[in-house]
Amino acid sequence: MIFETIVVGQLGVNCFILGCEETREGIVVDPGADAERVLAVVQKLGLKIRYVINTHGHFDHMGGNRSIIEKTGAKLLIHESDVYFLSRAADSAASYGLKAENSSKPDDLLQDGMVVNFGKHQLKVLHTPGHTPGGCCLYLESEDKIITGDTLFAESVGRTDFPGSSQADLIDGIRTKLLVLPDETQAFPGHGPSTTIGHEKRHNPYL
């Protein structure tokens, strides 16, 4: 399977490009900015993007949605609880002195346990609220990989000091849905380096 990471935007978001080597169907996860850079990689890989997925609704993770969707015809997926963020990206970014484009509306809604197919691969949606009400992780079981958005970081966890955040929900979701995965599962956060579930069990001071 194709699995590429591009760091985008001034807040250093990990944007992921996933693809099926046989069918060339692909997914873009969290295109927070730098849409042209993301599209250049998509073109180089020869992928037809089927979905754009936002792990959550913060502007730094979805500021490039509109441009990528317009250029690729992809469908947008996000959890229902974070849909309201999509039309507020520009204002949210401006409050930090940054710029972002408001997103188009979603074509479908992520739900806990939902399976998203692309080519001969699939990912499972794990709803892990806490950082935002609609935060989700994306589990690629066949690859022993999980994209954790801003839920779980290498030896850290997502912030819960935003309106609608909940530290209790965040920790509960990590414990019940992420730490139950195999220790060797590679975790790819929304910011910073990758880690493994086993490493976080042993070394994450927040858990």
WOQUIWO-V765799 format. One line per field, one symbol per residue. ss: DSSP state (H for helix, E for strand, - for the rest). phi: phi as a letter, one per 40 degrees, with the letter a starting at -180 (. if undefined). psi: psi as a letter, one per 40 degrees, with the letter a starting at -180 (. if undefined). A space follows every 10 residues. Layout:
BEGIN
ss = ???
phi = ???
psi = ???
END
This chain:
BEGIN
ss = -EEEEEEE-- --EEEEEEE- ----EEEEE- ----HHHHHH HHHHH--EEE EEE-----HH HH--HHHHHH HH--EEEEEH HHHHHHHHHH HHHH------ -------EEE ----EEEE-- EEEEEEE--- -----EEEEE HHH-EEEEE- -EE--EE--- ------HHHH HHHHHHHH-- -----EEEE- E---EEHHHH HHH----
phi = .cabbbcbgc cgcccbbbac cccgcabbbf ccafdccccc cdcccgbbcc bbbbcaccdc bacbddcccc cbgcccbacd cbdccccbdc cccccbgbba cdcccccabc bdgcbbbafc babbcbcbci cbcbdbbbbb ccbfbbcbfb cbbcfabccb bcdgcacccc ccccccbbcc cddcccbbcc agccabcccc dcbcccb
psi = ihhihhhiie efhhhhhiih ddeeiiihhg gdafdddddd ddddefihhd ihhhdieide eeeedddddd deeiihhiid eeddddeedd ddddeefiii hiiiiidihi iheihhihbe iiihhhhgid didehiihhg ddefihhebf dhihfiiiif eiheihdddd ddddddddee iidehhhhie iaiiaidddd ddehee.
END
